Amino acid sequence: MNVMIVTDTFPPDINGVARTLQMWAHGLSARGHRVTVVTTTEEAREANSRKGVEVLAMPALPIPGYQGIRMGVASRRQFEELIEIKRPDAMYVAVESLMGLNAVRAAGRAGVPVVSGFHTNFHTYSQDYRLPVLKNGAEWYLRYLHNRTARTLTPSESTAEQLRALGIENVGVLGRGVDTLLFNPQRRDTTLRQSWGADDSTPVALFVGRIAAEKNLPLVVKAFRQIVSQQPGARCVFVGDGPLSAALQEEHPDFIHAGARTGEDLARHYASADLFIFPSITETFGNVITEALTSGLVTVTYDYAAARQFIRNGENGFTAPYEDETVYLERVTTALTHWNDSAVRIAAADTSKRLSWDAIIAQFEQELSNARPSDSTTSDNHTRPTTS
């Protein structure tokens, strides 16, 4: 099968979507398929050339406040020409930008089946950036785009339920895996912990993610402050970069700000901590949650997306009802009493047994193989969906 993947982000970008798409592309290639990844930077093309996977860079514009992330603006005509050259049997569109829409339109004209992916809750970011007026328009656009494709894949059942409620049709769930050779408790590094000022008796709380408004950073800070007040000497570590990095470091210089980390370095940071604090409310899945679990951390998060699927509250981690800040902080207190509890940490690491990438890539392959051209992609005279 000849597969085209369209995305605004791909490694060396550092985010869960980029890592997931790279795993899928390389996984399909390993199964004998030819893969073309259409993305937005020359760096991605240079960093990912390998047999069976071709990476192409298309026109894009920078996204204000998101250094290194670009929004694709390739035209329908450019995609029509690319489809004529590459002759894909199926297309996976992982982005709702103008590039994604034009890819769907071009594929429809060419009769190429399209499966779309819902990877990021951009329509909910409006509240984080104080732009509520954009929410209704964003939801209409999501319906318009995804209902032009044969199927929309999302990583968790809770997110699938949200999409169905928005009026998006034919939604399926395709989970995520974890590289357990990379993320595991054996990566724990005493030297790294010492550099944080921690010894075996010191709990270390960790946040991994983009340092941006949509990650609910004020609650991370509250949780960190609570941990330090209840356990003087505890260390609190931020791993990640983003538009709020400088402000966060200036306001909270006593926390450890490790910046963005990748590969084995990121895995060491996970395994060298004890608690994982992640109260984001905008995840479609939350790869960092499963990475923290398989690294053996006592994780505290909200009960949705990956957490709902993999965390059994009080057994292998702790969850709070969605957006209930009071209960979340209570769970942080409880987790702190278990920071060195081998039973909880072993149960967390055992989560890896349910996170095989091989099974997920096989399902992705089947979804692409089953896709047929959608009636709604064959014409640009698509009926405007209801906004009710």
Secondary structure, DSSP 8 states (H G I E B T S, - for coil): -EEEEE-S--TTS-SHHHHHHHHHHHHHHHTT-EEEEEES-HHHHHH--BTTEEEEE--EEEETTEEEEEEE---HHHHHHHHHHH--SEEEE---SHHHHHHHHHHHHHT--EEEE----GGGHHHHTT-TTHHHHHHHHHHHHHTTSSEEEESSHHHHHHHHHTT--SEEE------TTTSSGGG--HHHHHHTT--TT--EEEEES--SGGG-HHHHHHHHHHHHHHSTT-EEEEE---TTHHHHHHH-TTSEEEE---HHHHHHHHHT-SEEEE--S--SS-HHHHHHHHTT-EEEEESSHHHHHH--BTTTBEEE-TT-HHHHHHHHHHHHHTTT-HHHHHHHHGGGGG--HHHHHHHHHHHHHH----GGGS-S--------
